[in-house]
């Protein structure tokens, strides 16, 4: 067989091997972020709020089915896997409510079409009208509340503007994804 007839089969074998290696599972590509807190929060966003302890963020999730007006409640408690860290450094509460969210003194509105506000250590967002009914509640509102004592200004972990921006990002992503999951976005 002539060598010039072997070039094409050799090239095809090399290309096939390269494609197989590139597509083989377990490659060194970037891993997608984990979905946390009932699928409403991306791992990267969850790590925006810091407690100064380091380590991966995990959540203890709790869900309660209610009755009557208040029938929807989900709670996510953020903690570090680092054994030297304090156990809880922020929580997210998703619940139905009879009253809308008001703007506390010093709070920054969420914007981006969401009703809500943010402070360094607390933030709140209200889901769009009709979400509560889709979630089985007769209450008029579903709210997402972030409580992050680790971000209180006296702790000094991050500056006020960064803490407000991080709290707004976490509560905004949780509210948007909860609405999307519930089919009312």
Helices and strands as residue ranges (DSSP letters): G 3-5, H 6-23, E 35-36, E 41-42, H 43-46, E 57-67, E 70-80, E 90-97, E 108-111, E 114-118, E 122-126, H 131-134, E 141-147, G 149-151, H 160-182
